[in-house]
Amino acid sequence: FEPPLRRNGTALYVGAHRTGEDGVVFHRRHGLRMHLFEPSPTFFDSLRRAVGDLPGLTLHNYGLGARTRWAPLRLSGTASRTLEDEAEDGGGDEAVLIRAAAEAAAEVLGPHGAAVELVHVNCEGCEYDVIDGLRAAGLLPRVEHVQIATHLLDFLGPTATFQEAVELSLQVSAKRYCEMHEILAQTHDRVWGLPWVWERWTLRPELSWRGAGAG
């Protein structure tokens, strides 16, 4: 399941939560320069205390998406999920910053958009927006591996029954999942995956930025 990563590359980990465990593993095994993104102030405080002093890890207290906005985030144990902008805040919600990938990329990767060895995403439903943002920023052809945990989405509109809510959630989820696949298939091949679990996409050989003499 672990992608064939080159050492000393750059990686983006979206949804680092409280401990950034996956990012720590990638850094220690492959020497990757990890950028960890976690929008929740609560989770980010835990993340900073857990790994903030580790060299090679840079922490960012915002999420990545297709556009810059503030959104309510629903916290649940070690997980979290962003809601629609108009969703009514509940007792366990936090206001979090989501930044357009096109806006954040210059700060994180430099003005010329350094190549990225890995984008690792586990953010409880925000993965579709993350891929939209990377496409809009023109970054996908610069990413060697995209590794994603995919999730079912909630339907937030009114429904008459629980069964209707489930059916509409499945429809929304399938639509977003297929749209994400269409975007990724323009530049990458899916080399491993199970729907609603994990999958990995690798940049097609003819598009790969890895030169024959690259370290």
ZADO-1210 file (C-alpha; in nm, 4 decimals, padded with zeros to 6 digits):
<atoms>
<atom x="00.0000" y="00.0000" z="00.0000" code="PHE" pos="1"/>
<atom x="00.2891" y="00.2379" z="00.0658" code="GLU" pos="2"/>
<atom x="00.3785" y="00.4201" z="-00.2593" code="PRO" pos="3"/>
<atom x="00.7286" y="00.3922" z="-00.4101" code="PRO" pos="4"/>
<atom x="00.8579" y="00.7245" z="-00.2855" code="LEU" pos="5"/>
<atom x="01.1889" y="00.8862" z="-00.3661" code="ARG" pos="6"/>
<atom x="01.3883" y="01.0203" z="-00.0759" code="ARG" pos="7"/>
<atom x="01.4064" y="01.3898" z="00.0130" code="ASN" pos="8"/>
<atom x="01.0984" y="01.4912" z="-00.1837" code="GLY" pos="9"/>
<atom x="00.8161" y="01.7224" z="-00.0807" code="THR" pos="10"/>
<atom x="00.4809" y="01.5910" z="00.0415" code="ALA" pos="11"/>
<atom x="00.1465" y="01.7430" z="00.1377" code="LEU" pos="12"/>
<atom x="-00.0577" y="01.5718" z="00.4096" code="TYR" pos="13"/>
<atom x="-00.4131" y="01.7051" z="00.4212" code="VAL" pos="14"/>
<atom x="-00.6047" y="01.6091" z="00.7349" code="GLY" pos="15"/>
<atom x="-00.3198" y="01.5578" z="00.9811" code="ALA" pos="16"/>
<atom x="-00.5618" y="01.5597" z="01.2787" code="HIS" pos="17"/>
<atom x="-00.4107" y="01.5429" z="01.6266" code="ARG" pos="18"/>
<atom x="-00.0853" y="01.3495" z="01.5781" code="THR" pos="19"/>
<atom x="00.0102" y="01.3619" z="01.2077" code="GLY" pos="20"/>
<atom x="00.1125" y="00.9968" z="01.2402" code="GLU" pos="21"/>
<atom x="00.1223" y="00.9201" z="00.8671" code="ASP" pos="22"/>
<atom x="00.3363" y="01.2277" z="00.8033" code="GLY" pos="23"/>
<atom x="00.5852" y="01.1236" z="01.0695" code="VAL" pos="24"/>
<atom x="00.6126" y="00.7766" z="00.9127" code="VAL" pos="25"/>
<atom x="00.6682" y="00.9155" z="00.5620" code="PHE" pos="26"/>
<atom x="00.9315" y="01.1556" z="00.6894" code="HIS" pos="27"/>
<atom x="01.1228" y="00.8950" z="00.8858" code="ARG" pos="28"/>
<atom x="01.1119" y="00.6271" z="00.6151" code="ARG" pos="29"/>
<atom x="01.1726" y="00.8458" z="00.3102" code="HIS" pos="30"/>
<atom x="01.3148" y="01.1730" z="00.4384" code="GLY" pos="31"/>
<atom x="01.0225" y="01.3632" z="00.2878" code="LEU" pos="32"/>
<atom x="00.9769" y="01.7308" z="00.3647" code="ARG" pos="33"/>
<atom x="00.6236" y="01.7098" z="00.5002" code="MET" pos="34"/>
<atom x="00.3662" y="01.9884" z="00.4982" code="HIS" pos="35"/>
<atom x="00.0865" y="01.8963" z="00.7404" code="LEU" pos="36"/>
<atom x="-00.2515" y="02.0687" z="00.7011" code="PHE" pos="37"/>
<atom x="-00.5079" y="02.0682" z="00.9819" code="GLU" pos="38"/>
<atom x="-00.7793" y="02.3384" z="00.9909" code="PRO" pos="39"/>
<atom x="-00.9292" y="02.2610" z="01.3328" code="SER" pos="40"/>
<atom x="-00.7826" y="02.4890" z="01.6036" code="PRO" pos="41"/>
<atom x="-00.8455" y="02.2133" z="01.8589" code="THR" pos="42"/>
<atom x="-00.6739" y="01.9405" z="01.6574" code="PHE" pos="43"/>
<atom x="-00.3977" y="02.1763" z="01.5453" code="PHE" pos="44"/>
<atom x="-00.3081" y="02.2558" z="01.9076" code="ASP" pos="45"/>
<atom x="-00.2674" y="01.8825" z="01.9744" code="SER" pos="46"/>
<atom x="-00.0741" y="01.8415" z="01.6490" code="LEU" pos="47"/>
<atom x="00.1654" y="02.1216" z="01.7368" code="ARG" pos="48"/>
<atom x="00.2336" y="01.9713" z="02.0781" code="ARG" pos="49"/>
<atom x="00.2802" y="01.6237" z="01.9281" code="ALA" pos="50"/>
<atom x="00.5097" y="01.6966" z="01.6320" code="VAL" pos="51"/>
<atom x="00.5733" y="02.0712" z="01.6208" code="GLY" pos="52"/>
<atom x="00.9367" y="02.0322" z="01.7248" code="ASP" pos="53"/>
<atom x="01.0233" y="01.7582" z="01.4737" code="LEU" pos="54"/>
<atom x="01.2555" y="01.8709" z="01.1936" code="PRO" pos="55"/>
<atom x="01.1300" y="01.8188" z="00.8412" code="GLY" pos="56"/>
<atom x="00.7647" y="01.8826" z="00.9303" code="LEU" pos="57"/>
<atom x="00.5908" y="02.2146" z="00.8613" code="THR" pos="58"/>
<atom x="00.2452" y="02.2674" z="01.0130" code="LEU" pos="59"/>
<atom x="-00.0339" y="02.4719" z="00.8563" code="HIS" pos="60"/>
<atom x="-00.3495" y="02.5613" z="01.0497" code="ASN" pos="61"/>
<atom x="-00.5831" y="02.5614" z="00.7507" code="TYR" pos="62"/>
<atom x="-00.7298" y="02.3191" z="00.5014" code="GLY" pos="63"/>
<atom x="-00.6905" y="02.3050" z="00.1238" code="LEU" pos="64"/>
<atom x="-00.9764" y="02.3288" z="-00.1228" code="GLY" pos="65"/>
<atom x="-01.1042" y="02.4817" z="-00.4438" code="ALA" pos="66"/>
<atom x="-01.1729" y="02.8272" z="-00.2972" code="ARG" pos="67"/>
<atom x="-01.0819" y="03.0287" z="00.0087" code="THR" pos="68"/>
<atom x="-01.3588" y="03.0444" z="00.2673" code="ARG" pos="69"/>
<atom x="-01.4476" y="02.9991" z="00.6318" code="TRP" pos="70"/>
<atom x="-01.6560" y="02.6905" z="00.7040" code="ALA" pos="71"/>
<atom x="-01.8004" y="02.5158" z="01.0095" code="PRO" pos="72"/>
<atom x="-01.6150" y="02.1979" z="01.1039" code="LEU" pos="73"/>
<atom x="-01.7953" y="01.9204" z="01.2898" code="ARG" pos="74"/>
<atom x="-01.5661" y="01.7527" z="01.5440" code="LEU" pos="75"/>
<atom x="-01.6109" y="01.3901" z="01.6444" code="SER" pos="76"/>
<atom x="-01.3434" y="01.2126" z="01.8462" code="GLY" pos="77"/>
<atom x="-01.0269" y="01.2017" z="01.6342" code="THR" pos="78"/>
<atom x="-01.2144" y="01.2883" z="01.3144" code="ALA" pos="79"/>
<atom x="-01.3682" y="01.6024" z="01.1718" code="SER" pos="80"/>
<atom x="-01.5796" y="01.7018" z="00.8724" code="ARG" pos="81"/>
<atom x="-01.6354" y="02.0368" z="00.7071" code="THR" pos="82"/>
<atom x="-01.9970" y="02.1315" z="00.6437" code="LEU" pos="83"/>
<atom x="-02.1481" y="02.3601" z="00.3837" code="GLU" pos="84"/>
<atom x="-02.0886" y="02.7313" z="00.4438" code="ASP" pos="85"/>
<atom x="-02.4559" y="02.7848" z="00.5140" code="GLU" pos="86"/>
<atom x="-02.4871" y="02.4952" z="00.7570" code="ALA" pos="87"/>
<atom x="-02.6023" y="02.5933" z="01.1039" code="GLU" pos="88"/>
<atom x="-02.3318" y="02.5628" z="01.3658" code="ASP" pos="89"/>
<atom x="-02.3838" y="02.3002" z="01.6296" code="GLY" pos="90"/>
<atom x="-02.2371" y="02.2731" z="01.9753" code="GLY" pos="91"/>
<atom x="-01.9374" y="02.0738" z="01.8521" code="GLY" pos="92"/>
<atom x="-01.8558" y="02.2926" z="01.5520" code="ASP" pos="93"/>
<atom x="-01.5536" y="02.5158" z="01.4934" code="GLU" pos="94"/>
<atom x="-01.5058" y="02.7862" z="01.2317" code="ALA" pos="95"/>
<atom x="-01.2064" y="02.6858" z="01.0193" code="VAL" pos="96"/>
<atom x="-01.0159" y="02.8394" z="00.7314" code="LEU" pos="97"/>
<atom x="-01.0063" y="02.6565" z="00.3984" code="ILE" pos="98"/>
<atom x="-00.7644" y="02.8107" z="00.1485" code="ARG" pos="99"/>
<atom x="-00.7720" y="02.7700" z="-00.2267" code="ALA" pos="100"/>
<atom x="-00.4850" y="02.5440" z="-00.3309" code="ALA" pos="101"/>
<atom x="-00.3930" y="02.7962" z="-00.5992" code="ALA" pos="102"/>
<atom x="-00.3533" y="03.0641" z="-00.3300" code="GLU" pos="103"/>
<atom x="-00.1608" y="02.8529" z="-00.0787" code="ALA" pos="104"/>
<atom x="00.0666" y="02.6803" z="-00.3314" code="ALA" pos="105"/>
<atom x="00.2971" y="02.9783" z="-00.3827" code="ALA" pos="106"/>
<atom x="00.3606" y="02.9998" z="-00.0081" code="GLU" pos="107"/>
<atom x="00.4081" y="02.6275" z="00.0440" code="VAL" pos="108"/>
<atom x="00.5851" y="02.5235" z="-00.2771" code="LEU" pos="109"/>
<atom x="00.7457" y="02.8497" z="-00.3868" code="GLY" pos="110"/>
<atom x="00.6571" y="03.0815" z="-00.6738" code="PRO" pos="111"/>
<atom x="00.7526" y="02.8273" z="-00.9411" code="HIS" pos="112"/>
<atom x="00.5572" y="02.5379" z="-00.7892" code="GLY" pos="113"/>
<atom x="00.8120" y="02.2786" z="-00.6781" code="ALA" pos="114"/>
<atom x="00.7347" y="01.9202" z="-00.7727" code="ALA" pos="115"/>
<atom x="00.5494" y="01.7139" z="-00.5133" code="VAL" pos="116"/>
<atom x="00.6334" y="01.3516" z="-00.4435" code="GLU" pos="117"/>
<atom x="00.3121" y="01.2733" z="-00.2567" code="LEU" pos="118"/>
<atom x="-00.0260" y="01.4230" z="-00.1731" code="VAL" pos="119"/>
<atom x="-00.1753" y="01.2205" z="00.1127" code="HIS" pos="120"/>
<atom x="-00.5373" y="01.3047" z="00.1967" code="VAL" pos="121"/>
<atom x="-00.7530" y="01.1800" z="00.4839" code="ASN" pos="122"/>
<atom x="-01.0013" y="01.4508" z="00.5724" code="CYS" pos="123"/>
<atom x="-01.3433" y="01.2861" z="00.6125" code="GLU" pos="124"/>
<atom x="-01.5070" y="01.4029" z="00.2912" code="GLY" pos="125"/>
<atom x="-01.3010" y="01.7093" z="00.1965" code="CYS" pos="126"/>
<atom x="-01.0930" y="01.4999" z="-00.0452" code="GLU" pos="127"/>
<atom x="-01.3173" y="01.5888" z="-00.3400" code="TYR" pos="128"/>
<atom x="-01.2691" y="01.9610" z="-00.2788" code="ASP" pos="129"/>
<atom x="-00.8935" y="01.9109" z="-00.2355" code="VAL" pos="130"/>
<atom x="-00.8638" y="01.7435" z="-00.5772" code="ILE" pos="131"/>
<atom x="-01.0772" y="02.0199" z="-00.7316" code="ASP" pos="132"/>
<atom x="-00.8387" y="02.2739" z="-00.5813" code="GLY" pos="133"/>
<atom x="-00.5246" y="02.0988" z="-00.7048" code="LEU" pos="134"/>
<atom x="-00.6722" y="02.0767" z="-01.0547" code="ARG" pos="135"/>
<atom x="-00.7714" y="02.4440" z="-01.0554" code="ALA" pos="136"/>
<atom x="-00.4210" y="02.5381" z="-00.9397" code="ALA" pos="137"/>
<atom x="-00.2639" y="02.3343" z="-01.2199" code="GLY" pos="138"/>
<atom x="-00.0710" y="02.1310" z="-00.9647" code="LEU" pos="139"/>
<atom x="-00.1771" y="01.7762" z="-01.0482" code="LEU" pos="140"/>
<atom x="00.0824" y="01.7321" z="-01.3273" code="PRO" pos="141"/>
<atom x="00.3465" y="01.8196" z="-01.0657" code="ARG" pos="142"/>
<atom x="00.2325" y="01.5502" z="-00.8205" code="VAL" pos="143"/>
<atom x="00.3863" y="01.2030" z="-00.8581" code="GLU" pos="144"/>
<atom x="00.1522" y="01.0155" z="-00.6212" code="HIS" pos="145"/>
<atom x="-00.1930" y="01.1002" z="-00.4895" code="VAL" pos="146"/>
<atom x="-00.3095" y="00.8819" z="-00.2010" code="GLN" pos="147"/>
<atom x="-00.6660" y="00.9356" z="-00.0810" code="ILE" pos="148"/>
<atom x="-00.9023" y="00.8019" z="00.1811" code="ALA" pos="149"/>
<atom x="-01.2485" y="00.8354" z="00.0262" code="THR" pos="150"/>
<atom x="-01.5637" y="00.8868" z="00.2330" code="HIS" pos="151"/>
<atom x="-01.9376" y="00.8949" z="00.1923" code="LEU" pos="152"/>
<atom x="-02.0869" y="01.2420" z="00.2154" code="LEU" pos="153"/>
<atom x="-02.3885" y="01.3563" z="00.4126" code="ASP" pos="154"/>
<atom x="-02.6879" y="01.5028" z="00.2327" code="PHE" pos="155"/>
<atom x="-02.7585" y="01.8272" z="00.4171" code="LEU" pos="156"/>
<atom x="-03.0941" y="01.9183" z="00.2636" code="GLY" pos="157"/>
<atom x="-03.4363" y="01.8380" z="00.4106" code="PRO" pos="158"/>
<atom x="-03.5633" y="01.4816" z="00.3746" code="THR" pos="159"/>
<atom x="-03.8891" y="01.3122" z="00.4673" code="ALA" pos="160"/>
<atom x="-03.7411" y="00.9853" z="00.5940" code="THR" pos="161"/>
<atom x="-03.4131" y="00.8349" z="00.7047" code="PHE" pos="162"/>
<atom x="-03.4187" y="00.6077" z="00.4000" code="GLN" pos="163"/>
<atom x="-03.4483" y="00.9084" z="00.1703" code="GLU" pos="164"/>
<atom x="-03.1559" y="01.0757" z="00.3484" code="ALA" pos="165"/>
<atom x="-02.9406" y="00.7656" z="00.2968" code="VAL" pos="166"/>
<atom x="-03.0347" y="00.7378" z="-00.0705" code="GLU" pos="167"/>
<atom x="-02.9591" y="01.1036" z="-00.1370" code="LEU" pos="168"/>
<atom x="-02.6286" y="01.0800" z="00.0513" code="SER" pos="169"/>
<atom x="-02.5276" y="00.7861" z="-00.1675" code="LEU" pos="170"/>
<atom x="-02.6218" y="00.9788" z="-00.4807" code="GLN" pos="171"/>
<atom x="-02.4215" y="01.2835" z="-00.3762" code="VAL" pos="172"/>
<atom x="-02.1245" y="01.0678" z="-00.2748" code="SER" pos="173"/>
<atom x="-02.1212" y="00.8671" z="-00.5984" code="ALA" pos="174"/>
<atom x="-02.1421" y="01.1845" z="-00.8073" code="LYS" pos="175"/>
<atom x="-01.8493" y="01.3516" z="-00.6296" code="ARG" pos="176"/>
<atom x="-01.6470" y="01.0281" z="-00.6340" code="TYR" pos="177"/>
<atom x="-01.6909" y="00.9878" z="-01.0107" code="CYS" pos="178"/>
<atom x="-01.6112" y="01.3538" z="-01.0728" code="GLU" pos="179"/>
<atom x="-01.2894" y="01.3157" z="-00.8736" code="MET" pos="180"/>
<atom x="-01.1948" y="01.0099" z="-01.0778" code="HIS" pos="181"/>
<atom x="-01.2534" y="01.2005" z="-01.4017" code="GLU" pos="182"/>
<atom x="-01.0201" y="01.4768" z="-01.2838" code="ILE" pos="183"/>
<atom x="-00.7438" y="01.2439" z="-01.1658" code="LEU" pos="184"/>
<atom x="-00.7651" y="01.0249" z="-01.4775" code="ALA" pos="185"/>
<atom x="-00.6563" y="01.3210" z="-01.6901" code="GLN" pos="186"/>
<atom x="-00.3046" y="01.2996" z="-01.5455" code="THR" pos="187"/>
<atom x="-00.2783" y="00.9866" z="-01.3292" code="HIS" pos="188"/>
<atom x="-00.3472" y="00.6131" z="-01.3351" code="ASP" pos="189"/>
<atom x="-00.5176" y="00.4431" z="-01.0441" code="ARG" pos="190"/>
<atom x="-00.2786" y="00.1701" z="-00.9315" code="VAL" pos="191"/>
<atom x="-00.4592" y="00.0544" z="-00.6183" code="TRP" pos="192"/>
<atom x="-00.7891" y="00.1217" z="-00.4533" code="GLY" pos="193"/>
<atom x="-01.1169" y="00.0275" z="-00.2895" code="LEU" pos="194"/>
<atom x="-01.4140" y="00.2672" z="-00.3104" code="PRO" pos="195"/>
<atom x="-01.4848" y="00.4437" z="00.0199" code="TRP" pos="196"/>
<atom x="-01.1596" y="00.3094" z="00.1682" code="VAL" pos="197"/>
<atom x="-00.8182" y="00.4086" z="00.0238" code="TRP" pos="198"/>
<atom x="-00.6793" y="00.4458" z="-00.3250" code="GLU" pos="199"/>
<atom x="-00.3565" y="00.5594" z="-00.4869" code="ARG" pos="200"/>
<atom x="-00.3033" y="00.7332" z="-00.8179" code="TRP" pos="201"/>
<atom x="00.0377" y="00.7639" z="-00.9890" code="THR" pos="202"/>
<atom x="00.1341" y="01.0207" z="-01.2494" code="LEU" pos="203"/>
<atom x="00.1340" y="00.8696" z="-01.5969" code="ARG" pos="204"/>
<atom x="00.4882" y="00.7946" z="-01.7202" code="PRO" pos="205"/>
<atom x="00.4680" y="01.0341" z="-02.0148" code="GLU" pos="206"/>
<atom x="00.3826" y="01.3194" z="-01.7749" code="LEU" pos="207"/>
<atom x="00.6234" y="01.2332" z="-01.4952" code="SER" pos="208"/>
<atom x="00.8580" y="01.5137" z="-01.3921" code="TRP" pos="209"/>
<atom x="01.1153" y="01.2579" z="-01.2769" code="ARG" pos="210"/>
<atom x="01.4110" y="01.2950" z="-01.5062" code="GLY" pos="211"/>
<atom x="01.6580" y="01.0166" z="-01.5772" code="ALA" pos="212"/>
<atom x="01.9223" y="01.2025" z="-01.3810" code="GLY" pos="213"/>
<atom x="01.6990" y="01.3109" z="-01.0937" code="ALA" pos="214"/>
<atom x="01.8146" y="01.1948" z="-00.7540" code="GLY" pos="215"/>
</atoms>
